[in-house]
């Protein structure tokens, strides 16, 4: 059996989810050939070495200027080239915006399905089972994929990085490819960096807002409460998409994964894409909708208007 992991780079480093996947596949498929495919422009030796340390036996690289930034068509062609070369049994990638874009595209071109946002992999005899939470994480769907090649994306943060990896130097295989004009119909224009950067992973207290906050100006009370508690604010993707707060405050599947002591969810419905990024010791939910899914995850729930409740909490703490 051959396992191929699609490696992703973020901020000049191997993305943690890629390392987590390597840890998981080495645990489940310890007797299999585990390879990584790494695309980019001016690929760094340190990336390759890190992948080897974390369990990659082989690293298939495509180093081309067309792959400096993620674009669908060039990456589809590059991944298809590597697949044709090594014929893997399973291709797996972190379910980031890139992984969720790339793997289903390649899968459908090969006439097979793609298991998406899995949180576990298991073997039962010759069968390989992929586990995906459904119904707001209240149930688990177990899937088997037919076909010679199985495409899989993981929920971000699903697998832990091995803190003491014992891998070695991987074999590096350079793959040649030529891109045509039709592969480059979409051009990279610019990357817009967020004006504010924040690391929510280390925050002990997070006051997070959702669509129920109501607008950019209404985030003021969340910021004030977070400041009093010595914490940070957070937000759902809906809030960052509407530019109520910077993207760096986004928590969830396409944002940061957090594990604070206290997580106050204000005006957040509880969609699984957001909940997947939270592992809080204590979760306090505030929502006007008593049937909101967020209450299924909360240790404490308050049914009411956050704009009335948060000032009261702030006042009590300040007394």
Secondary structure by P-SEA (a helix, b strand, c coil): cbbbbbcccccccccaaaaaaaaaaaaaacccbbbbbbbcccccaaaaaaaaaacccbbbbbbcccccccccaaaaaaaaaaaaaccccbbbbcccaaaaacaaaaaaaaccccccccccccccccbbbbbbbcccccbbbbbbbbccbbbbbcccccccccccccccbbbbbbbbbbbcccccccccccccccccccccccccccccccccccccccaaaaaaaaaaaccbbbbcaaaaaacccccccccccccccccccbbbbccccccccccccccccbbbbbcccccccccccccccccccccccaaaaaaaaac
